[in-house]
């Protein structure tokens, strides 16, 4: 494990972006977005991209993704009423898993206010056993590397 302190990544580290609107309820008593909300934004950014690009059908698809690992580093506060820009890239593709990296930017900011990763393991919906990544998913993942 590296002892080097993480540093915020610039926008060009990420391959796709999507806006996320903060909500009043996202703020905590300290006046900024609560840390657990960042993880929901990671999930939203990745899954929305996969759905929009035809690689994931959450309602009828035979394959679904389970999050098995997640991590986040925080660099600057975000708060309602900001628009967040979530950057996504793929860091690693395995036979049934993908490590996504996500950067959360205040609208127009040059570096991430927070960044982290999560790992999806793709499983058969019925058996919940790992399955090989589909050709459709692999095609989308290639655009995010």
PEMOBEL-V314110 format. One record per run of one state. SS is the DSSP state (~ for helix, > for strand, _ for the rest). FROM is the first residue (numbers start at 1). TO is the last residue. Records with the same first field share a line. If there is no record, write none. Layout:
SS=FROM-TO / FROM-TO
This chain:
_=1-9 / 14-15 / 22-23 / 28-32 / 34-34 / 53-62 / 75-82 / 94-96 / 107-110 / 112-113 / 125-129 / 131-134 / 144-145
>=10-10 / 16-21 / 27-27 / 33-33 / 63-74 / 83-93 / 97-106 / 111-111 / 114-124 / 130-130
~=11-13 / 24-26 / 35-52 / 135-143
